[in-house]
Amino acid sequence: MGRPVTLCTSQWADIPYEELCPLVKKMGYDGIELATWVNGFDLDKAATDDAFVQHVLDVAEKSELKITAVCSHIIGQCVGDAPDPRLNNFAPAALAGDSAAIRQWGIETMMKVPLVAKRLGVPVVTGFTGSPIWKWFYSFPQTTEAQIEEGFDEVVRLWTPILAEFRKQGVKFAFEVHPGEIAFDYYSTKKLLEKFADWPEFGLNFDPSHLLWQGVQPHLFLQDFLAMGRVYHVHMKDVSVTLDGRTGLLGSHIEFGDLRRGWNFRSLGHGDVNFEEIIRALNAYGYDGPLSVEWEDSGMDRVDGATEAAVFVRKVDFKPSDVKFDAAIAN
């Protein structure tokens, strides 16, 4: 038995939890990375109502699934983002247009998440932090070093009380490096982890699909942060880069899935990510946690694609060797 193969439920929000779990099992998965804002999941009830928590666990168990992680992406985004009308889609409707109230909701709600994870018996929460400076990623008008430093420090100020709650509950936060976040590539991640050096509760949810199209080799990124002991969860997700002389890496304001884009997320095995090198890195550093499929491919039926993806992960997830291949020759 290799690492558990799980499915992130955030892209399956239209299916009630009680219907989704049997489908996840039928598609070939061992467990789920449970999104806290979809499928009828009530975070407040999960924080206080034992019967509700037991129901969530029982539904998963009935389908022979384990809840291996909890994800909190849209909540965390509201904590660190600059005022942004798009956050109205994430926060309660009554807060629409009130940036300060949305941020406060994000902070207060994120404070509940580690308790909920603990009550579900889950050791890791995946998610985003948001970023007050992402809009400045291209430095024109010119962005000063002081502005960048202040942006990182603001995220640290906002997240330190939240991480204190994670520490209290004995749960880790696995931040997903992603465009739109305070850390989106190799060196911004290195800087962020240095800022949180005293908070081992803060680590990474590794997702290769957000790195490759930027020109970052995912397995090299993974090796370095595994060596630091800061990779707490792994997403299995593929991406295809199709630069043809007209297309560009910034996407041209064209929707995902459109073939005119310079890159698109693809179902596992249909893109350009070298998953063998990723598995070798995970083996070398002893990662035995979930391999969570975050299925996103606008050009493929999702049930067919997610079913195929589970098979793909099991095929690529080979065990590390427990012998040196030339030991028998030497003896």
C-alpha positions in Angstrom: 0.0 0.0 0.0 1.5 3.3 -1.1 0.6 6.8 0.0 -3.1 7.4 0.2 -4.6 8.8 -3.0 -7.2 11.4 -2.2 -9.5 13.9 -4.0 -9.8 17.6 -3.1 -13.5 18.3 -3.0 -13.5 22.1 -3.7 -14.1 21.6 -7.4 -17.1 19.3 -6.7 -19.1 21.9 -4.8 -22.3 21.2 -6.7 -22.7 17.6 -5.3 -24.0 17.1 -1.8 -21.5 15.5 0.6 -23.6 12.5 1.1 -23.7 11.8 -2.7 -20.1 12.9 -3.3 -18.4 10.4 -1.0 -19.8 7.3 -2.7 -18.8 8.8 -6.1 -15.2 9.5 -4.8 -14.9 5.9 -3.7 -16.3 4.7 -7.1 -13.7 6.8 -8.9 -11.0 4.9 -7.0 -9.9 7.1 -4.1 -8.8 6.3 -0.5 -10.0 9.6 1.0 -10.8 13.3 0.6 -9.2 16.6 1.2 -12.4 18.2 2.6 -13.3 21.7 1.5 -14.8 23.7 4.4 -17.1 25.9 2.4 -18.9 23.5 0.0 -21.1 20.4 -0.1 -23.2 21.5 2.8 -20.3 21.6 5.2 -21.0 24.0 8.1 -17.8 25.2 9.8 -19.6 26.7 12.8 -21.5 23.5 13.4 -18.3 21.5 13.0 -16.7 23.6 15.7 -19.4 23.0 18.3 -21.7 20.2 17.3 -20.4 16.7 18.1 -23.3 15.1 16.2 -22.5 17.0 13.0 -18.8 16.0 13.2 -19.8 12.4 13.7 -22.1 12.6 10.7 -19.3 13.9 8.5 -17.0 11.1 9.6 -19.7 8.5 9.3 -20.6 9.4 5.7 -16.9 9.1 4.7 -16.5 5.9 6.6 -19.5 4.4 5.0 -17.8 4.9 1.6 -14.5 3.5 3.1 -12.9 6.9 2.8 -10.6 8.8 5.2 -10.6 12.6 5.6 -6.9 13.2 5.4 -6.8 17.0 5.1 -9.1 20.0 5.4 -8.8 22.9 2.9 -9.6 26.5 3.6 -8.5 28.4 0.5 -11.2 31.0 0.0 -11.3 31.8 3.7 -7.6 32.4 3.9 -7.7 34.5 0.7 -9.9 37.0 2.5 -7.4 37.4 5.3 -4.4 38.8 3.3 -5.9 40.2 0.2 -6.0 43.9 -0.6 -9.5 45.3 -1.0 -10.9 43.4 -4.0 -14.6 43.2 -5.1 -14.0 39.6 -6.2 -13.9 38.6 -2.6 -17.6 39.2 -2.4 -17.9 35.8 -4.0 -16.1 34.2 -1.1 -17.4 36.0 2.0 -21.0 36.0 3.3 -23.3 38.0 1.0 -24.2 40.5 3.9 -20.6 41.7 3.8 -20.4 42.5 0.1 -18.5 45.6 -0.6 -17.1 46.0 2.9 -13.4 45.1 2.6 -12.7 45.6 6.3 -15.6 43.3 7.3 -14.6 40.7 4.8 -11.1 40.6 6.2 -12.3 40.3 9.8 -14.7 37.5 8.7 -11.7 35.7 7.1 -9.6 36.1 10.3 -12.3 35.0 12.6 -13.3 32.0 10.4 -9.7 30.9 9.9 -9.3 30.8 13.7 -12.0 28.1 13.8 -10.5 25.9 11.1 -7.7 24.2 13.2 -10.2 23.3 15.9 -12.5 21.8 13.2 -9.6 19.9 11.8 -8.7 18.5 15.2 -12.3 17.5 15.8 -12.2 15.6 12.5 -8.9 13.9 13.4 -7.1 15.7 10.6 -3.5 16.9 11.1 -3.2 19.4 8.2 -5.2 22.3 6.7 -4.4 23.4 3.2 -5.1 26.9 2.0 -4.1 30.4 0.8 -3.0 33.5 2.7 -4.0 36.2 0.2 -1.7 39.0 -0.7 -1.8 42.8 -0.3 0.9 43.2 -3.0 0.1 40.7 -5.7 -1.2 43.5 -7.9 2.4 44.8 -7.9 4.0 41.6 -9.3 5.0 43.6 -12.4 6.9 46.6 -11.1 5.3 49.3 -13.1 4.6 51.9 -11.8 7.8 51.1 -10.0 7.5 49.1 -6.8 10.0 49.8 -4.0 11.7 47.2 -1.9 10.1 48.8 1.1 6.6 48.2 -0.3 7.4 44.5 -0.9 8.8 44.1 2.6 5.8 45.8 4.1 3.5 43.4 2.2 5.2 40.3 3.5 5.2 41.8 7.0 1.5 42.6 6.8 0.8 38.9 6.0 2.9 37.9 9.0 1.0 40.3 11.3 -2.4 39.0 10.0 -1.5 35.4 10.2 0.5 35.2 13.5 -2.7 35.1 15.7 -4.2 32.5 13.4 -1.1 30.3 13.5 -1.2 30.6 17.3 -4.5 28.8 17.2 -3.0 26.2 14.9 -0.3 25.7 17.5 -2.8 25.4 20.3 -4.8 22.7 18.4 -1.7 20.8 17.2 -2.6 21.2 13.5 -0.3 22.4 10.7 -1.2 24.9 8.0 0.0 23.9 4.5 0.1 27.0 2.3 -0.3 26.5 -1.4 2.2 28.5 -3.4 0.1 30.1 -6.1 -0.2 33.2 -8.3 -2.3 35.7 -6.4 -0.7 34.8 -3.1 2.1 36.5 -1.1 4.4 33.6 -2.2 3.9 32.4 -5.8 7.3 31.1 -7.0 10.6 29.8 -5.6 12.2 32.9 -4.1 9.0 34.5 -2.8 8.4 31.1 -1.0 11.8 31.1 0.4 11.3 34.7 1.7 7.9 33.8 3.3 9.3 30.8 5.1 12.1 32.9 6.5 9.5 35.3 7.8 7.7 32.4 9.5 10.9 30.7 10.7 9.6 30.6 14.3 6.3 29.1 13.2 6.8 25.4 12.2 3.0 25.2 12.0 3.4 27.1 8.7 4.5 24.9 5.8 3.6 24.1 2.2 1.0 22.4 0.2 3.1 21.5 -2.9 1.3 21.9 -6.2 3.5 21.5 -9.3 0.9 22.9 -11.7 1.3 26.5 -10.5 5.1 26.3 -10.9 5.8 24.7 -14.2 4.2 27.3 -16.4 6.2 30.0 -14.6 9.4 28.2 -15.6 10.1 26.7 -12.2 11.0 23.0 -12.2 8.6 21.5 -9.7 10.9 18.7 -8.5 13.7 21.1 -7.7 11.4 23.3 -5.7 10.1 20.3 -3.9 13.5 18.9 -3.1 14.7 22.2 -1.5 11.6 22.7 0.7 11.4 19.0 1.7 15.0 19.4 2.8 13.9 22.3 5.0 11.1 20.0 6.5 8.4 22.4 5.4 6.3 20.3 2.9 3.2 19.1 4.8 0.8 18.1 1.9 1.0 17.4 -1.8 -1.4 18.2 -4.6 -1.2 16.1 -7.8 -2.2 18.4 -10.6 -1.0 18.7 -14.2 -0.5 21.6 -16.6 0.3 21.9 -20.3 2.3 24.8 -21.6 1.6 25.5 -25.3 3.6 28.6 -26.4 3.2 28.9 -30.1 4.6 32.3 -30.9 1.3 34.0 -30.3 0.3 32.8 -26.9 1.8 34.2 -23.7 2.4 33.0 -20.1 0.2 35.7 -18.6 -2.9 34.2 -20.2 -4.2 37.2 -22.3 -7.3 37.6 -20.0 -8.7 34.4 -21.7 -10.7 31.9 -19.6 -9.2 28.6 -18.5 -9.7 25.8 -21.0 -9.6 28.1 -24.1 -7.1 26.7 -26.5 -5.7 30.2 -27.3 -4.2 30.3 -23.8 -0.4 29.8 -23.4 -1.0 27.2 -20.7 -3.9 25.3 -19.3 -4.5 22.9 -16.4 -4.9 19.3 -17.6 -6.0 16.1 -16.1 -3.1 14.0 -14.7 -0.9 12.5 -17.4 -2.2 14.9 -20.1 0.2 17.7 -19.3 3.9 18.5 -19.0 4.6 17.8 -15.3 7.3 15.2 -14.7 5.6 13.3 -11.9 8.3 10.6 -11.7 10.8 13.2 -10.5 8.3 14.4 -7.9 7.8 10.9 -6.6 11.5 10.3 -6.4 11.9 13.5 -4.4 9.1 12.5 -2.0 10.7 9.1 -1.6 14.1 10.5 -0.9 12.8 12.7 1.9 10.3 10.2 3.4 7.1 11.9 2.6 4.3 9.4 3.4 1.3 11.7 3.4 -1.6 12.0 0.9 -1.2 12.5 -2.8 -4.3 14.7 -3.3 -5.7 15.0 -6.8 -7.0 18.5 -7.4 -8.8 17.8 -10.7 -9.1 20.7 -13.1 -9.4 20.3 -16.8 -12.1 22.3 -18.7 -11.7 20.1 -21.8 -12.5 16.7 -20.2 -15.5 15.1 -18.5 -14.6 15.4 -14.8 -15.8 11.9 -13.6 -13.9 10.2 -16.4 -10.9 12.4 -15.8 -10.8 12.0 -12.0 -11.3 8.3 -12.4 -8.3 8.1 -14.8 -6.3 10.4 -12.5 -6.7 8.0 -9.5 -5.3 5.2 -11.6 -2.5 7.5 -12.9 -1.4 8.4 -9.3 -1.3 4.8 -8.2 0.8 3.9 -11.2 3.3 6.7 -10.8 3.6 6.3 -7.0 6.3 3.7 -6.8 7.9 2.6 -3.5 11.5 3.6 -2.6 14.1 0.8 -2.7 15.1 -0.7 0.6 18.4 -2.1 -0.8 21.2 -0.8 -2.9 21.0 -2.4 -6.4 24.7 -3.3 -6.5 24.8 -4.8 -2.9 24.4 -8.3 -4.2 27.2 -7.9 -6.7 29.6 -6.6 -4.0 28.8 -9.7 -1.9 
